Amino acid sequence: MPALETVTAAAAPSPFGHCAQAAVTTDGTIWVSAQLPVGGSAESVAKVQLYLTDIAAWEAVDAVFAEVFGDHRPARAVLQVAGLHHGFRVAADAVARCGWTERSEGRR
């Protein structure tokens, strides 16, 4: 098994530039590239970094974050940025953990 396995999800948009949608290390840590708001699962997320084009939207974004994650409370950082692709106002990247045993047996 290579030290880094790239992940490609057909339901997610293709990445821009020379990068993967996500990468998994041999210990089962998933490093997710910054994503526009297109879905995903929250249970295994350990850290999220949010990028906002307008920091004044923080309360609204925090309310959506609470709705998505419920009682699960990953670590988080929120940063204001000058702009995002395609005119989106919010993007995020995350670190998550998966069960490496299941992945190593070919189940995704």
N, C-alpha and C positions, 0 to 999 in steps of 0.2 A: 504494500500500500504506500503510495507516495505521501510525503509529509503534508501536502496540501492538495485537497480534492476540490475542483470547482463544481459549482452547482448551477444547473440551468433548469428553470421552471418554464414550461410552455405557456402557462397562464400569465406569466409576468412579462413586462415589456423587455425587449432586448436592451442590453446595456449600451450606453453611448461611450465610444472610445474603447481603448484596449484594457478591459477589465471583465470580471465575472459578476453575475448577479449576486453570488455569495461564494464563500470558500469555507471548507471544513478542515480543521486540523485533526491529527490522529487522536487527540484526547476528546474529540466530539464537540469542540467549540465551533460554532458557526459565526462567521464574520460576514455580515450582510452589507452590500454596497448601498449607498444612499438610494432610497426609493421614493418615487412620487406616490401619492395616496392611492394604491391599487389593491389593498387587502393583505391577508396573511393571518397567521395564528399567533396568539399572544402568550400562551402558557409557558413556553420555554425561554422567553426573552428575559435577559439579565440586565441589559443596559440599552437605552435609547438616546439618540442625540437628534433633536428636532431643529430644523432650520426654518425660520419664519422670515418672510420678506417685510413684515410689519410687526414689531414686538408688541404693539397695541392689541394685537389679536391673541395675546398670551392667555387671557382668561377663557376665551372661547375654545382655543386649542386645548387647554388644560381640562375643560369640561368633556371634550370629545375623548381625550386621553383616558380620563377616569371611566367613561362609558365603555371604551374598548377593553381596558385592562381590568375593570372591576376591582375585586379585592387584591389582585396581583399587582404589586408595586415595584417594578424594576427601577434601577437607578436611571437618572435622566439628566440631560443637559439641554438647554434651550438657547439658541443663538439667532441673532438677527443677521440676515444676509442681504446683499444688494439685489439679487434676483435669482430665479430658478428657471430651468428649462420649461418651454411650452407655456409660460405664463402662470405656472402653479405658484401658490402662495405658501405652501408647506411641503417639506420633504423630511425624510428621517433616515437614519441608519441605525443599526442595532447589532448587538452581540447576543447570541442565544446558545443554548446547550441542547444537544440531542443525545439520545441513547446510542452511544457508539456501537454497542454490541449488535443492535438491530441493523444499523447501517452496514456494518462489516459483513453481515450475512446477506446483503443485497436487498434488504427491504427498505423502502423509502416512504 
